[in-house]
Amino acid sequence: MTNLNKAVFFALAMMVIGTTLSQVLKPVTVEAGTFYRVYIIKGQVLQFTPLFWTIAIVGGCIVITLAYVSWRKYRAEKKLKKRDKTFD
């Protein structure tokens, strides 16, 4: 069995097991609603609405991506300088 066949078999087995367990076990009901966490900072009330969470998540992803790309660029430039010094 190749690695791809093993991966497909494993994924299908997990789906079958998950589906079976979800039917056998007691069903869980989840209700959607808005959740506001209220913070009081120096007498002012601050509410984290879903908009703030969205801004924080998207902004965090952008910051992490930019940090990763600049780190990769730094490593590539460092490697290029090291390679240039060996040719001189």
Secondary structure, DSSP 8 states (H G I E B T S, - for coil): --HHHHHHHHHHHHHHHHHHHHHHS-----------EEEEETTEEEEE-HHHHHHHHHHHHHHHHHHHHHHHHHHHHHHHHHHHHHH-
